[in-house]
Amino acid sequence: MRLLDPSGRILLVRKRNTVMFMQPGGKLEVGEDPHDAVIREIEEELGLQLPPGQVHFLDQWRGPAANESNTDIHAYLYTATTALTPVAQAEIEEILWQDPVAALQRNDIAPLLRHHVLPQLVAGPGIQ
């Protein structure tokens, strides 16, 4: 999930025993809708209860997984803006709010962020 704060910073998370930062989220459970899954994952990983109407679908992306070599992912991308304070829970080791331009300069961000999510944010309004 592309989770933004009111100032436009994006939330990055790093899972325990990994080095790459990514967006919060996770895998679908059997029979689960992607919209419901992202709301569930945000609550499990960050302790945030986002109203369903606040979470909006952006698009889909296929590409390499950040922390699993020779593995591709199919991501359903959602976005929300929140002023709530997330708390690292479950498998999340570290969280940080980062300006999208600064995030693109990092060497430790997932391919989905580097090649899809952050470039769209940096491009500005009108680009999802």
C-alpha positions as CSV (number, residue, x, y, z in Angstrom):
1,M,0.0,0.0,0.0
2,R,1.2,3.5,-0.9
3,L,0.6,5.1,2.5
4,L,1.1,8.8,2.6
5,D,1.0,11.3,5.4
6,P,-0.7,14.7,5.0
7,S,2.7,16.3,3.9
8,G,3.1,13.8,1.1
9,R,5.8,11.6,2.7
10,I,5.5,7.9,2.0
11,L,5.7,5.2,4.6
12,L,8.5,2.6,4.1
13,V,8.8,-0.6,6.1
14,R,11.5,-3.2,6.5
15,K,10.6,-6.7,7.5
16,R,12.6,-8.5,10.2
17,N,15.8,-10.2,8.9
18,T,15.8,-8.3,5.6
19,V,17.6,-5.2,4.3
20,M,15.2,-3.8,1.7
21,F,12.5,-1.2,2.5
22,M,9.1,-1.6,0.8
23,Q,5.5,-0.7,1.2
24,P,3.4,-2.3,3.9
25,G,1.2,-5.1,2.7
26,G,1.2,-8.8,2.2
27,K,-0.3,-11.8,0.6
28,L,-3.9,-12.6,-0.1
29,E,-5.6,-15.2,2.0
30,V,-7.7,-17.8,0.2
31,G,-10.8,-16.2,-1.2
32,E,-9.8,-12.8,0.0
33,D,-10.5,-9.6,-2.0
34,P,-7.3,-7.5,-2.6
35,H,-9.0,-4.4,-1.0
36,D,-9.9,-6.3,2.1
37,A,-6.4,-7.9,2.2
38,V,-4.6,-4.5,2.2
39,I,-6.9,-3.2,5.0
40,R,-6.2,-6.4,7.1
41,E,-2.4,-6.2,6.4
42,I,-2.2,-2.5,7.4
43,E,-3.9,-3.3,10.7
44,E,-1.7,-6.4,11.3
45,E,1.6,-4.7,10.4
46,L,1.1,-1.2,11.6
47,G,-1.9,-1.2,14.0
48,L,-3.8,1.2,11.8
49,Q,-7.5,0.8,11.2
50,L,-8.2,2.5,7.9
51,P,-11.8,3.0,6.8
52,P,-12.5,1.1,3.6
53,G,-13.6,4.2,1.8
54,Q,-10.2,5.8,2.5
55,V,-8.3,3.1,0.7
56,H,-8.3,3.5,-3.1
57,F,-7.1,1.2,-5.9
58,L,-4.3,2.5,-8.1
59,D,-3.2,-0.3,-10.4
60,Q,-1.3,-3.6,-10.6
61,W,2.3,-4.3,-11.0
62,R,4.4,-7.5,-11.8
63,G,8.1,-7.6,-11.1
64,P,10.9,-9.0,-8.9
65,A,10.4,-9.5,-5.2
66,A,12.6,-7.4,-3.0
67,N,13.8,-10.0,-0.5
68,E,13.3,-13.3,-2.4
69,S,15.7,-14.0,-5.2
70,N,14.3,-15.5,-8.4
71,T,10.8,-14.7,-7.3
72,D,8.3,-12.4,-9.1
73,I,5.3,-10.7,-7.4
74,H,1.9,-9.6,-8.7
75,A,1.0,-6.6,-6.6
76,Y,-2.4,-4.9,-6.3
77,L,-1.5,-1.3,-5.5
78,Y,-3.7,0.8,-3.2
79,T,-3.2,4.2,-1.7
80,A,-4.4,6.1,1.4
81,T,-3.4,9.2,3.3
82,T,-3.4,9.2,7.1
83,A,-2.3,11.4,10.0
84,L,-2.4,8.4,12.3
85,T,0.9,7.1,13.8
86,P,1.8,3.6,12.7
87,V,3.5,1.2,15.0
88,A,5.8,-1.6,13.7
89,Q,4.1,-5.0,14.5
90,A,4.1,-8.6,13.3
91,E,7.1,-9.1,10.9
92,I,7.8,-5.4,10.6
93,E,11.2,-4.5,12.1
94,E,11.5,-0.8,11.1
95,I,9.2,1.9,9.7
96,L,10.1,5.4,8.4
97,W,8.3,8.3,6.7
98,Q,10.4,9.5,3.7
99,D,10.0,12.2,1.1
100,P,9.5,10.4,-2.3
101,V,12.5,12.2,-3.9
102,A,14.8,11.3,-1.0
103,A,13.5,7.7,-1.0
104,L,14.5,7.3,-4.7
105,Q,18.1,8.2,-3.7
106,R,18.2,5.2,-1.3
107,N,20.0,2.0,-2.2
108,D,17.8,-0.2,0.0
109,I,14.3,0.1,-1.5
110,A,12.3,-2.6,-3.2
111,P,12.0,-2.8,-7.0
112,L,8.3,-2.0,-6.9
113,L,9.1,1.3,-5.1
114,R,12.0,2.2,-7.3
115,H,10.5,1.4,-10.7
116,H,6.9,2.2,-10.2
117,V,5.5,3.8,-7.0
118,L,8.1,6.5,-6.3
119,P,8.5,7.7,-9.9
120,Q,4.8,8.3,-10.1
121,L,4.8,10.3,-6.8
122,V,7.8,12.4,-7.9
123,A,6.1,13.1,-11.3
124,G,3.3,14.8,-9.4
125,P,-0.5,15.2,-9.6
126,G,-2.3,13.6,-12.5
127,I,0.0,10.6,-12.4
128,Q,-1.2,7.7,-10.3
